[in-house]
Amino acid sequence: MVFEDEAPWVEARIEACEPPNRLAVSTINEHGSWHLELLLSEDDGTTQVRLVHHLESTGAVGEVGAGWEYYLDLLVSARTGTPKPDFADYYPSMKPYFQALAG
């Protein structure tokens, strides 16, 4: 969690591992528990990555959604050698977008 205060480590439990298409993990820390899935598929020679965050409520979806956009773009930058994104470009500007998705 490189952007979080003090860049804490987060322990994750592997709930399902179905190579090469699915990884499901859960994490628990002082902020609660998160249940996540990474789903991989191939489309015309390109690997598609879909991140699914199973939320217990939509109360923080504006913050969580913007955070995942940032972390996924950080992954892209690490893979491509491009400059790291700036979290200020994601939050708070993306918060209304993700809140609208939650309804």
N, C-alpha and C positions, 0 to 999 in steps of 0.2 A: 504494500500500500504506500507507494513512494510519495504520493502527494499529501497524505494524511500527516497530522502533527507527529513529529519524531519518527516518521516512516515505520510504523510498527509491523511486525510479522503477524500474520493471521494463520492460525492452524486451520486446516481444512480436512474434512473426512471424505474419502471417496465413497460415494453411495452406489455408483454404477460406472463401470468402465466397459464399453462395448466397442473395441477397436474395429475399424478406424472411424466410426461415425458419432460416438456419443460418450461424453464424460459428464457425470453428475456429481456435484460436491455440495457439502454443507459446511458452514462455518458458524462458530459461536464465539462471541466476545462480549464486552461490556455494553455494546450497543444493540445486542440481540442476536438472532440467528438468521442466516441467509441460506437459501437453497437455490443453487445455480446449475445450469446445464450448458455445455458447449456442444453444439450439433454441427458436424462437418458433412458437407456434401460436395460432389464434383459437378460442375456445370461448364461444359464446353472446354475442358482442360484447366479450369480454374477452381481452386478450392474455395467454397463458400463457408464462412463461419457465422453461425447464429448463436448469440448469447441469450439465454432465457433466464430471467431472474424471477423466481416464484415469490411474489410479495404476499405477505399476510394482510396488508392493507395498502391503500393507495395514498396515504397521508404524506409520505416523503418522496413520492414518485418524481417530483420536479428536481429534487436534489440528486436522487439516485440515478435517474436517467441521464442527467448531464454528466454525472461522474463516470458512468459507464461509457458514454460517448468519448470522454477524455481518455480513459484507460484503453479503449479499443484503438483510438488514434495514436496513442503512445506505443502500442504494439506495432501498428503499421510503421511508425517512424523508426522503431528498432529494427524491423525487418528490411526496410528500404534504405536506411541510412540518411533519411531526411531529418530536418530539425524537429526537435521535440515540440509538441503543442504546448500552449500556455493555457492553464486552467481558466484564467480570466476570460478567455474567448468562449468558454462553455457555460460558465455559471457566473452570474445569475441570468444571462441572456437566454439560455435554452430552457429555463425553468417553466415558463408559460407553455411552451410547446409540449413538454412531457406531461404537465398537469392536464392539458386539453386532451391528450390521449387517454388519460384515466377517466375522463368524463365528468 
